[in-house]
Amino acid sequence: MKIIIVLIFLIGINVNSFSKVRDSVLFQTIENEDIKPDQFDLSIDLYRSLNDSANLANSFERKADHLKSYSSAAAIVYYKKAIELRGELGQIEDVVRLSQLVANAFYDNQEYDNALIKSYQLLRYYEQKDDTLKVAQTHSLIGSIYGDMHNRSLSYKHLKTALDLSVALKSKQGMAAISNNIAGLFVEIDSFHRALYYVRQAEAINKETGNEYWLNINYMQYADIYLDQGIYDSCRYYLFKSKEFIEREGSRIDSTYLIRKLGIYYYYVDSISIAIQFFNKGVLLSHEMNNISVEANFVHWLSEVYESQGDEVIALAFLQEYNSLMDSISDQKSKQDLIAFQVLYDVNELENELSTSLIEQKNAEREVVKINTRLYGLLFICLLTLIFGGFLFVLLRKYYRSNQHLLDLNLMLNDKELSQADKYANSNLKDEKKNQILSAFLQLIVEEEIFKDQALKLDVVAERLDVSRTYLSQVINETYEQNFNAYINSCRIKLSKKYMVSSDYSQYSIQGIAELVGFKSLSAFNVAFKKNTGLTPSYFRKNAGVKQR
């Protein structure tokens, strides 16, 4: 799109400006607070011709506000023009206010580098002014930007600073909102204990302030955390707490979030028929809402469920439906890009319509503009078609190669990972006690293969090692960067891969192997195996034997 805009500037459309309008009727129209969108350009031309910087800045700002919902990039152009004029007029507070809008617009437009530059400029200003509230809000914005950039360390740093400032300000609303953001950050990196701490902190504040909407968000967060940890009873409890609120006050989009989480919960606890009911319900609701992206998510889950049950025909049908929906989303995005391009083009067109020409000349030149607009639109559509075609070709090529690549990678890692347990036994930890616990724990894993016990719990292992539950958990997390359940599941998956490529276990079904290595159910094994390897167990077993031979 940038290349096309540059071409527009190079080609140029030399249009004479409007004549100066000074009659009172026109003034009354422009000064009206209910100004229509097509009158923004008229007011800009008028105040430019009158050299009225204050009102021209107001017109630029109102034009930008109008454009925000269509094109953030176009809105930024007008906000910057307003900032320039406000700066010349010495209106510093308005410059800062508009700069905040520009930072937010950059963030909405996913121009994260520009958003960070503008946000850090604002942060320095607020720190110089000793405006603690604005400093906290800006730290929160920077933390959110870094979070979207997947820089979690800097995201946490700024969010924690914002939280500390909110505590100092005794801002309950700020504390709750930032605690929710930090909790979400820790959920992403599987640090569930810290995530629970911040969710509980936010929950306490929301209960105190009576903010039921954000309290419902906390219930959703609890459900996600407990689902990831396999604590299904607690997950179910909070899902139904959320259900009570959404049935009473929630929106339709809130209902889709809840339905999806309930479907995933029942899938994890092997209530497959109920899970399918919820995912189908989500498909119908999102279709009624005309929300294609949400509908595609539900269809994808249905494909996953049927694939895990071995019903490949239905799974393939849903996968085809999912691809069809994704194509529709891509078409919508193309249309939106075309609209955004047209808006940006209109911005450039306005900048060239500033001379003093006759009406006949202006009308003739507008015809040229229309012809060029159609040409640029056609070029843009052709460019999008080429890009989409190339992108589709790459996706298809990657799709046919991805499974084979993952299989080769897993077979290569299989031999390496089976011998990794020995190196931890020789680890030179500075703390002698930690080394002793780690060695004893590895002995249970390697020699006794305690992970085969389907009822294995952290407390049981800690009791056998005669150490505290907390200390054992700390050693495992520091050594493997995983919690106890995740590490035990990884051991089970490693052994299951060994069994599936061994002729000694060829008579066992996949469910039989799952039970041998310690899984309670086939669906839990399928989910864990795919999470660890990127492949289904049936695909791995079918193709791994060929590779081994």
C-alpha positions in Angstrom: 0.0 0.0 0.0 2.9 2.4 0.8 4.3 1.9 -2.7 0.9 2.8 -4.3 0.6 6.0 -2.1 4.1 7.0 -3.2 3.1 6.6 -6.8 0.0 8.8 -6.2 2.3 11.5 -4.8 4.7 11.2 -7.8 1.9 11.3 -10.3 0.2 14.2 -8.6 -3.1 15.8 -9.4 -2.7 19.6 -9.8 -6.0 21.0 -8.7 -6.7 24.6 -8.1 -7.9 25.6 -4.6 -11.3 26.7 -3.6 -12.1 30.4 -3.7 -12.4 32.1 -0.3 -15.9 31.9 1.2 -16.9 34.5 3.7 -20.6 34.7 3.7 -22.4 34.4 7.0 -24.6 31.4 6.0 -21.4 29.3 5.4 -19.9 30.4 8.7 -23.1 29.2 10.5 -22.9 25.8 8.8 -19.3 25.2 9.7 -19.6 26.4 13.3 -22.6 24.0 13.9 -21.6 21.2 16.3 -23.6 18.7 14.3 -21.4 19.3 11.2 -21.8 16.6 8.5 -18.8 14.5 7.4 -18.8 16.0 3.9 -18.5 19.5 5.4 -15.1 18.8 7.2 -13.2 19.5 4.0 -15.2 22.7 3.5 -14.3 24.0 6.9 -10.6 23.1 6.5 -10.4 25.0 3.2 -12.3 28.1 4.7 -10.1 28.4 7.8 -6.9 27.8 5.7 -7.9 30.6 3.3 -8.6 32.9 6.3 -5.3 31.9 8.0 -7.3 31.1 11.1 -4.9 28.6 12.8 -7.0 28.0 15.9 -10.2 27.0 14.0 -8.1 25.1 11.4 -6.6 23.0 14.2 -10.1 22.3 15.5 -11.2 21.2 12.0 -8.2 18.9 11.6 -9.0 17.3 14.9 -12.7 16.8 14.2 -11.8 15.3 10.8 -9.3 12.9 12.5 -12.0 11.9 15.0 -14.3 11.1 12.1 -11.7 9.1 10.3 -10.7 6.9 13.2 -13.3 4.3 12.6 -12.4 4.0 8.9 -8.6 4.4 8.8 -6.3 4.9 11.8 -3.5 5.9 9.3 -5.6 8.7 7.8 -6.6 9.9 11.3 -3.0 10.1 12.3 -2.3 12.4 9.4 -4.9 15.0 10.6 -4.0 14.6 14.3 -0.4 15.5 13.4 -1.5 18.6 11.4 -3.6 19.6 14.5 -0.5 19.1 16.8 1.7 21.2 14.5 -0.8 24.1 14.7 -1.4 23.8 18.4 2.4 23.9 18.9 2.7 27.1 16.9 -0.1 28.6 19.0 1.6 27.5 22.3 -1.3 25.3 23.3 0.9 22.7 25.1 -1.9 20.9 26.9 -3.7 20.3 23.6 -0.5 19.1 22.0 -0.1 16.5 24.8 -3.7 15.5 24.5 -3.5 15.0 20.8 -0.2 13.2 21.1 -2.0 10.7 23.4 -4.6 10.1 20.6 -1.8 9.6 18.1 -0.1 7.0 20.3 -3.4 5.2 20.7 -4.1 5.3 16.9 -0.6 3.9 16.2 -1.4 1.1 18.7 -4.8 0.4 17.1 -3.1 0.3 13.7 -0.5 -2.2 15.0 2.4 0.3 14.3 4.0 -0.7 17.6 7.4 1.0 17.1 5.7 4.4 16.4 3.3 3.8 19.3 6.3 3.2 21.7 8.1 6.3 20.5 5.1 8.5 21.1 4.3 6.8 24.4 7.8 7.3 25.8 7.7 11.0 24.8 4.5 11.3 26.7 6.0 9.4 29.7 8.9 11.8 29.9 6.6 14.8 29.8 4.2 13.4 32.5 7.2 12.6 34.7 8.5 16.1 34.4 5.1 17.4 35.3 4.9 15.0 38.2 1.5 13.8 37.0 1.4 10.4 38.7 -2.0 9.3 37.3 -0.9 10.0 33.7 2.5 8.3 34.3 0.6 5.2 35.6 -1.7 5.2 32.5 1.2 5.6 30.1 3.2 2.8 31.8 0.1 0.6 31.4 -0.2 1.5 27.7 3.5 0.8 27.1 3.1 -2.6 28.9 0.2 -3.5 26.7 2.2 -2.6 23.5 5.1 -4.7 24.6 2.7 -7.5 25.4 1.3 -7.5 21.8 5.0 -7.5 20.6 5.5 -10.6 22.8 8.2 -8.9 24.8 6.9 -10.2 28.1 9.8 -9.1 30.3 9.4 -5.4 29.4 5.6 -5.8 29.4 5.6 -7.0 33.0 8.1 -4.3 34.0 5.8 -1.5 32.8 2.6 -3.1 34.0 4.1 -3.7 37.4 5.2 0.0 37.6 1.7 1.0 36.6 0.2 -1.2 39.3 2.5 0.2 42.0 1.6 3.7 41.0 -2.1 2.8 41.1 -1.7 1.4 44.6 0.0 4.7 45.7 -2.9 6.6 44.1 -5.4 4.3 45.8 -7.1 3.9 42.4 -9.2 0.7 42.8 -10.2 0.7 39.2 -6.7 1.0 38.0 -5.4 -1.6 40.3 -8.0 -4.1 39.2 -7.6 -3.5 35.4 -3.8 -3.7 35.6 -3.9 -6.8 37.8 -6.1 -8.5 35.1 -3.5 -7.6 32.4 -0.6 -8.9 34.5 -2.5 -12.1 35.2 -3.1 -12.6 31.5 0.6 -12.1 30.9 1.5 -14.9 33.3 -1.1 -17.3 31.9 0.6 -16.9 28.5 4.0 -18.1 30.0 2.4 -20.9 32.1 3.3 -19.2 35.4 0.0 -20.2 37.0 0.8 -19.5 40.6 1.7 -15.9 39.8 -1.3 -15.6 37.5 -3.6 -16.8 40.3 -2.1 -14.2 42.7 -3.0 -11.3 40.4 -6.4 -12.6 39.5 -7.3 -13.0 43.2 -6.0 -9.4 43.8 -8.2 -8.1 40.9 -11.2 -10.2 42.1 -11.0 -8.8 45.7 -11.0 -5.2 44.3 -13.9 -5.9 41.9 -15.9 -7.4 44.7 -15.2 -4.4 46.9 -16.2 -1.9 44.1 -19.2 -4.0 42.9 -17.9 -4.2 39.4 -19.7 -7.4 38.2 -18.5 -7.2 34.6 -14.8 -7.3 35.5 -15.6 -9.9 38.2 -16.9 -12.0 35.4 -13.6 -11.5 33.6 -11.9 -12.8 36.7 -14.1 -15.9 36.7 -13.1 -16.6 33.0 -9.4 -16.2 34.0 -9.7 -18.6 36.8 -11.4 -21.1 34.5 -8.5 -20.8 32.0 -5.9 -21.3 34.6 -7.5 -24.3 36.2 -8.2 -25.9 32.9 -4.5 -25.6 31.9 -3.5 -27.1 35.2 -6.0 -30.0 34.8 -8.0 -29.0 37.9 -11.3 -29.5 36.2 -13.7 -29.2 39.2 -12.4 -25.7 39.9 -12.6 -24.9 36.2 -16.2 -26.0 36.0 -17.1 -24.0 39.1 -15.9 -20.7 37.7 -17.3 -21.4 34.3 -20.8 -21.7 35.8 -20.2 -18.6 38.0 -19.5 -16.8 34.7 -22.6 -18.4 33.2 -24.8 -16.9 35.9 -23.6 -13.4 35.1 -23.7 -13.7 31.3 -27.3 -15.1 31.3 -28.3 -12.2 33.4 -26.4 -9.3 31.9 -23.9 -10.5 29.3 -23.8 -9.6 25.6 -24.0 -12.0 22.7 -20.2 -11.8 22.2 -19.8 -12.7 26.0 -22.0 -15.7 25.3 -19.7 -16.9 22.5 -16.7 -16.7 24.8 -18.4 -18.7 27.5 -19.7 -21.3 25.0 -16.3 -21.8 23.6 -14.7 -22.3 27.1 -17.5 -24.7 28.1 -16.9 -26.7 24.9 -13.2 -26.9 25.6 -13.8 -27.9 29.2 -16.1 -30.8 28.3 -13.6 -31.9 25.6 -10.8 -32.0 28.2 -12.9 -34.1 30.6 -13.9 -36.6 27.9 -17.6 -35.5 27.6 -17.2 -35.4 23.9 -20.9 -35.3 23.0 -21.5 -32.3 25.3 -18.5 -30.6 23.9 -19.8 -31.0 20.4 -23.2 -29.6 21.5 -21.5 -26.4 22.8 -19.3 -26.0 19.8 -22.3 -26.4 17.4 -24.3 -23.9 19.6 -21.3 -21.5 19.2 -21.4 -21.9 15.4 -25.1 -21.0 15.3 -24.8 -18.0 17.6 -21.7 -16.6 15.8 -23.4 -17.1 12.4 -26.5 -15.2 13.6 -24.1 -12.4 14.7 -22.4 -12.5 11.3 -19.1 -12.8 13.2 -17.1 -15.0 10.7 -13.9 -15.1 12.8 -15.6 -16.5 15.9 -17.6 -18.9 13.7 -14.4 -20.2 12.2 -12.9 -20.8 15.6 -15.9 -23.0 16.6 -15.7 -24.9 13.4 -12.0 -25.5 13.9 -12.7 -26.9 17.3 -15.3 -29.3 15.9 -12.7 -30.5 13.4 -10.2 -31.1 16.2 -12.7 -33.0 18.3 -13.8 -35.3 15.5 -10.2 -35.9 14.5 -9.3 -36.9 18.1 -12.1 -39.4 18.0 -10.8 -40.9 14.8 -13.8 -39.7 12.7 -11.7 -38.3 9.9 -14.5 -37.9 7.4 -16.5 -35.5 9.6 -13.2 -33.8 10.8 -12.3 -33.2 7.1 -15.7 -31.7 6.4 -15.4 -29.2 9.2 -11.8 -28.5 8.2 -13.1 -27.6 4.7 -15.8 -25.4 6.2 -13.1 -23.7 8.3 -10.9 -23.0 5.2 -14.0 -21.6 3.5 -14.7 -19.2 6.4 -11.0 -18.1 6.5 -11.3 -17.3 2.8 -14.3 -15.1 3.6 -12.4 -13.4 6.3 -9.6 -12.7 3.8 -12.1 -11.3 1.3 -13.5 -9.0 4.0 -9.9 -7.8 4.9 -9.3 -7.1 1.2 -12.4 -4.9 1.1 -11.4 -3.1 4.2 -7.9 -2.5 2.9 -9.5 -1.0 -0.3 -11.6 1.3 1.8 -8.6 2.4 3.9 -6.7 3.0 0.7 -9.5 5.2 -0.6 -9.6 7.2 2.6 -5.8 7.8 2.4 -6.2 8.8 -1.2 -8.9 11.3 -0.2 -6.4 12.8 2.4 -3.9 13.4 -0.4 -6.5 14.7 -2.7 -7.6 17.3 -0.2 -4.0 18.6 0.1 -3.9 19.3 -3.6 -7.2 21.1 -3.9 -5.9 24.5 -2.7 -5.7 26.9 -5.7 -7.9 29.7 -6.9 -9.4 28.4 -10.1 -12.7 28.7 -12.0 -15.5 26.2 -11.2 -15.3 24.8 -14.8 -11.6 24.0 -14.3 -12.2 22.4 -11.0 -15.0 20.2 -12.4 -12.8 19.1 -15.3 -9.9 18.2 -12.9 -12.3 16.2 -10.7 -13.1 14.1 -13.7 -9.4 13.3 -14.0 -9.4 12.5 -10.3 -12.2 10.0 -10.8 -10.5 8.3 -13.7 -7.2 8.0 -11.7 -9.1 6.7 -8.7 -10.6 3.9 -10.8 -7.2 3.2 -12.2 -5.5 3.1 -8.8 -8.4 1.0 -7.4 -7.9 -1.5 -10.3 -4.1 -1.6 -9.7 -4.6 -2.1 -6.0 -7.1 -5.0 -6.6 -4.6 -6.5 -9.0 -1.8 -6.2 -6.5 -3.9 -7.7 -3.8 -4.9 -10.6 -6.1 -1.2 -11.3 -6.8 -0.3 -11.1 -3.1 -3.1 -13.3 -2.1 -2.3 -15.8 -4.8 1.3 -16.0 -3.7 0.3 -16.2 -0.1 -2.1 -19.0 -0.8 0.6 -20.9 -2.8 3.0 -20.6 0.1 0.4 -21.8 2.6 -0.5 -24.8 0.5 3.1 -25.7 0.0 3.8 -25.4 3.7 0.8 -27.4 4.6 1.9 -30.4 2.5 5.4 -30.3 4.0 4.7 -29.4 7.6 3.6 -32.8 8.9 6.6 -34.6 7.3 8.9 -31.9 8.8 7.4 -32.3 12.3 7.7 -36.1 12.0 11.4 -35.9 11.1 12.0 -33.5 13.9 10.2 -35.6 16.5 12.1 -38.7 15.5 15.4 -36.8 15.8 14.5 -35.4 19.2 13.2 -38.8 20.4 16.7 -40.3 20.6 18.2 -37.2 22.1 15.6 -36.6 24.7 15.5 -40.1 26.1 19.1 -39.7 27.3 18.6 -36.2 28.8 17.5 -37.5 32.3 21.1 -38.6 33.1 22.7 -35.2 32.7 20.4 -33.7 35.4 21.7 -36.2 37.9 25.2 -34.8 37.4 24.1 -31.2 37.6 26.4 -28.9 39.7 23.9 -26.8 41.6 25.3 -24.5 44.1 22.7 -25.4 46.7 23.5 -29.0 47.9 20.0 -29.6 49.1 18.5 -28.8 45.7 21.0 -31.2 44.1 20.0 -34.0 46.5 16.3 -33.5 45.9 16.8 -33.4 42.1 18.9 -36.6 42.1 16.4 -38.4 44.2 13.5 -37.2 42.0 15.3 -38.3 38.8 15.9 -41.7 40.4 12.2 -42.1 40.8 11.6 -41.0 37.2 14.4 -42.9 35.4 14.6 -46.1 37.5 11.1 -46.6 38.8 9.2 -44.7 36.1 6.8 -43.3 38.7 5.1 -41.2 36.0 3.3 -44.4 34.8 1.1 -44.1 37.9 -2.1 -42.6 36.6 -3.0 -41.2 40.1 0.5 -39.6 40.6 0.4 -36.3 42.5 3.0 -33.8 43.6 2.2 -34.5 47.2 2.8 -38.2 46.8 6.2 -37.7 45.3 7.2 -35.1 47.9 6.2 -37.5 50.7 8.3 -40.3 49.2 11.3 -38.0 49.0 10.6 -36.7 52.5 10.6 -33.1 51.4 8.1 -30.3 51.4 5.6 -30.0 48.5 6.6 -26.4 47.9 10.3 -27.1 47.8 10.0 -30.0 45.4 7.8 -27.9 43.1 10.4 -25.1 43.2 13.3 -27.5 42.2 11.2 -28.8 39.2 10.3 -25.4 38.0 13.8 -24.0 38.3 15.4 -27.0 36.6 13.0 -27.8 33.8 11.1 -24.4 33.5 7.9 -26.5 33.8 5.4 -27.3 36.6 5.1 -30.8 38.0 2.1 -31.9 35.8 3.7 -30.6 32.6 7.0 -32.4 33.3 5.3 -35.7 34.2 3.2 -35.5 30.9 6.4 -34.8 28.9 8.0 -38.0 30.4 4.9 -39.9 29.5 4.9 -38.6 25.9 8.6 -39.4 25.5 8.0 -43.0 26.6 4.9 -43.3 24.4 6.9 -42.3 21.3 9.5 -45.0 22.2 6.7 -47.6 22.5 5.0 -46.6 19.3 8.2 -47.1 17.2 9.1 -50.4 19.0 8.0 -53.8 17.6 7.7 -55.0 21.2 4.6 -52.9 21.6 3.1 -53.3 18.2 0.2 -55.3 19.5 -0.9 -52.5 21.8 -3.5 -50.0 20.6 -2.9 -46.2 21.1 -5.2 -46.2 24.1 -3.3 -49.2 25.5 0.0 -47.3 25.2 -1.6 -44.2 26.7 -2.6 -46.2 29.8 0.8 -47.9 30.0 2.6 -44.6 30.2 0.2 -43.1 32.8 -2.7 -41.3 31.1 -6.2 -41.8 32.4 -8.0 -41.3 29.1 -7.3 -41.4 25.4 -8.5 -37.8 24.8 -6.1 -36.5 27.5 -3.3 -38.4 25.8 -4.3 -37.0 22.3 -4.3 -33.4 23.6 -0.9 -33.8 25.4 0.7 -35.6 22.5 -0.3 -33.0 20.0 0.7 -30.2 22.3 4.2 -31.7 22.7 4.8 -32.9 19.1 2.4 -31.0 16.8 1.2 -34.4 15.5 -1.6 -36.8 16.4 -0.6 -40.1 17.9 -2.1 -42.1 15.1 -0.2 -40.1 12.5 3.1 -40.4 14.4 2.7 -44.2 14.9 1.6 -44.8 11.3 4.5 -42.9 9.7 7.3 -43.2 12.4 7.6 -46.9 11.7 8.3 -46.2 8.0 10.9 -43.6 8.9 12.6 -46.0 11.4 12.9 -48.7 8.8 
